[in-house]
Amino acid sequence: MSIFHLLYNCKRYFSRNQEWNSFYSTLFVLTILSQITIFSSAQTNGLPQSYNDGQSPKAPPQQNQGYVTAPSQQPYAGISPQSPISQPTLGVTSVDVTTLNPNHPLVPIIKWAQRERPRIRSIKDYTCTLVKQESVNGKELDPCALSMKIRNEPFSVYAKYLEPTKKAGTEAIFVAGQNKGKLWAKGVGILSILGTQSLAPDGKYAMDGNKYPITEVGLARLVDLLIEVGEGDVKNNYECKVQYYEKVAIGQRNCTCIEVIHPKPTPGKFPFYIARIFIDNELQLPIKYESYDWPKKPEEKPQLLEVYLYHDLKLNVGLTDKDFDIKNSDYHF
């Protein structure tokens, strides 16, 4: 089917949709034209090797064979190291499901996360490069790298795409309590003529190419995810296997990798087949998370679900309202 037939059929469909208006018609046509330009271009849209080196393998490595390393990171500053996972836990921040099944292998991890959650949420702000890759609706998306600024109170995010090439320069800002709960976004290329757009974080256009909305980004969210998944396994007494890998190198950071495996192939019952979270041993912060689904066939490799790496973290840097203002002269809104 030619592109002109495609556009004609789309026009017929949207003309019957009462909720479609001229703005979205224009946005749709520009998006199609943008994709045509990208498709016709001879440019390479993959990540540079420095970012690819920070991605997890599509199939998990065998035990004791090490892990793919992240890009080199700068020394951390701004927060003190805490006690390791193996030390006793005092108090919890949610319903203590660990008493329901105290011998479950995830109990020590849940207790660590419950203990450290308030400390991690007390980090005022930080900057980083977020390297991620996700599968959405069964399709594995291209790896991405974004320059990020995150503030916890009020929750604020500035994001700028660095890679892939087709998205480089795209910017977004979200500040809790502002803009009627919407984010500001500015596209690149032919989409830039639309100017700065106000979009619902979980809406169709803001979620294009993303598994989660911008409101769920951040280190604190990784800890919450660890608690949610762990508590679900403990409550239901799900069978799982937990492995600890010490002194795992993520770039220049020394980490402990916690690997959780649901051994029985029951897709749909568990959110993952294999999941790994990497805890920075010095700071006791989760800096990387990855998970895989069961392979479609026994002889195939596990399928990537998602991987997130917080690289080159700088903590408590003193971000201000200007860092989350679309009028900031350093930005291109």
Secondary structure, 3 states (H helix, E strand, C coil): CCHHHHHHHHHHHHHCCCCCCHHHHHHHHHHHHHHHHHHHCCCCCCCCHHHHCCCCCCCCCCCCCCCCCCCCCCCCCCCCCCCCCCCCCCCCCCCCHHHCCCCCCCHHHHHHHHHHHHHHHCCCEEEEEEEEEEEECCEECCCEEEEEEEEECCEEEEEEEEECHHHCCCEEEEECCCHHHCEEEECCHHHHHHCCEEECCCCCCCCCCCCCCHHHCCHHHHHHHHHHHHHHHHHCCCCCEEEEEEEEEECCEEEEEEEEECCCCCECCECCCEEEEEEECCCCEEEEEEEEECCCCCCCCCEEEEEEEEEEEEECCCCCHHHHCCCCCCCCC
